[in-house]
Structure formats: C-alpha cells, structure tokens
Amino acid sequence: MTPEILCILDDGADPAIALPAYETSGAAGADVRANLPEAQRSAGVTLAPGARAIVPSGLRVEIPQGYEIQVRPRSGLAAKHGVTLVNTPGTIDSDYRGPLGILMINLGAEPFTVQHGERIAQLVVAPVVQAAFSPAGALSETARGVGGFGSTGTG
C-alpha cells in the first residue's frame, strides 16, 4: 500500500509552487522546493559561506502513523555549490503538523542564493518501527565488541 501524505499550504505560501514530486520513476526522494515569503521571493535567501538558514517549503504535512519523512540533501547542490543540510537526515514525525522548514548550510567558498521555487531537498517516506528499551545487566558478546569509530579497519 502506498502511503498518502496530505499537504496544506502555510499562510502566505505561493500556491504556484509545486508540491513535492519524484523527478523520475525510480527516485526514492521527492524533491521539495523553496516557497519563500512574498517579501523575499525576488531576492531569494542568500547563504554566505558557513552560514545556515531555515528555508521555508510553504508546506505542512500529515504523515500516516507508522511512517516518517526523512529530509535529505540534494546531491547536485552539494556537488556544485557545497550546499547541504545541517541535520541530515532530518526526521519529520507522523504527529508533527507545523511548518516544514529545510535547515540548509553553505559549506562552499562562495555565497549561494536559494531562489523561490528552487528544489532544495529530498523527502524520503519510510516506515518506522518503535522498539522497547529495557535495562540489562550485560550485553551479548560479538566479534566487534566495544570497537567504536574506525574499529573495523579501512577499505
């Protein structure tokens, strides 16, 4: 069964901006676009090198219980401009109904301007399993054991 994500526009959002959409039949992520307040639409949102900003999508979503939306960067923005997302993947929980903002950062060497209507991130709908966390006196042994970051070697 394909989950249905209901979308409504925030007050003042531009209804001409497309809802998130899959650009190809094999795409895992639906591209979401910047939907800037009217006063910012012509100039866009400029991110200086190292700067971050929450860029509005103009959307609020209703996600079915048992699913989440993961917010992920667009590889083209990262490769061409060094622009990515700060909290990636970000999670939108099924019980959240507030504005969908995209937390962007410019890791590039030049200022980058996010234009009104530009594709800025991908939304991946994924099932969620909630676990029960229980106290224990000990954990089972494994070959890796307590080896942390980089403990499995290189290559």
N, C-alpha and C positions, 0 to 999 in steps of 0.2 A: 504494500500500500504506500502510495506517495503522500508524505505529509503535506498539508496545506499551511502556508504561512500567510496569515492575514496581515495586511498593511494599511495604515492610515497615514495621512499627511499631518505633520505638525502645523500649527497655526503659522501662516505666513510663508509656508513652503511653496515652491513653484510646481504646480501640477503638470507642467510640460516636461519635467524631468522624469525619465523612465524609471519604473520600479526595478529592483534587482533582477538581472536576467543572465542566463547561461549563454555565452557567446558561441559555443559550439556544442554539438550533440554529446561529446564526451567530456565536457567540462565538469569538474567536481564542485567548483565555486561559481556562484552567481555574482557578477560584478555589480557593485553598489556605487552610486555616483554622488558627488558633492552637490548639495542643494543648499546654497548659501542664502542668508537673509538678503532681502532686496537691496539694502544699502551697500552690500559687499559684492553683488553679482558682477558688476562691470570690472572692478579691480581684482577680484579674487582674494585668496588668502595667501600671503607670501610668508614662506618659512625661510629664515636666514639659516646659514649653516649651523647645525647644532640645536636649532630651535624646534619646538614641538607645539602642536595646537590640536584641539579637538575640532575636527571639521564636521559640520552637520550633514546628515544624509536627508534631513527633512522627513524622516520616517519614524513611526512607532510600529512595532510588530507584535503579533500574537503567535507564539510558538506552541505547538501541541505538547502537552505533558509527555515526558519520556524522550524529548528531543532538546537539543541546544543548537544555537548558531555559533560557529567559530568564525571570528573575524581575522582574516589573514591578509598579508601584503600582496600587492600585485608585483610580479617579478619584473615586468617592464619598467615600472617606476624605480624599482631598486637598482636594476642594472644600468639604466640610462642616466638616472639623476641622483642615486643614493638615497631616495626617499622610501621609507618603510614605516612600519607601525611599531609603537613603543611596547605595547602589551600584546605580544603575538604568540600563539593565537589568543585573541581575546574571546571571552565567553559571554554570550547573551543567554541568560537562563529563561526557562519557559514561563516563569511567573513575573518577569520584568515587562513593564508596559511603558517605560519612559522613552525619551528621545534616543535615537540611535546615532551616537557620535563616533567618529573614527579618529583615534588618537594617533596622529601622524608625527614623524620626526624626519628632519633633513640631515642625513649623515654625509651628504655630498659637500663639495667645496664651493658651490655657487648657490645663491638664493634660488628657491623654487616656488613658483606661484601655482596654487591649486585653483583651477578655473571652475566656474559654475557649470555643472553638468558633467564634469570630467569623471571618469572611472577612477576610484581611489582605493578600493579594497575588494576582497572577495568574501562572500558569505558562504560557508560550508555548513549545511544542515547535517547533524549527526545524532545518532541515538545515544541516550545516556543510561548508564546503569549505576544505581546508587548502592553502595556497599555498607555493610555493618562493620564498624571499627570496634575491636574488642581488646581489652588488656590481656597480655600473656606474660608468663614468667620467662619464656625463652622462645627463640625462633628456630626453625629447622636449618640444618647446615646445607650449604651449597658449595660448588666448586669455586665460585667467585668470592663467597664470604663477605667480608666487610670492605672489599676493594671499592674505592669510590671513583671519582673523576679520573679518566685515563687509565684505570687499572686493568683494562682488557687489552692494552697494547696499542700499537699503531698499525695502520694499513688495512 
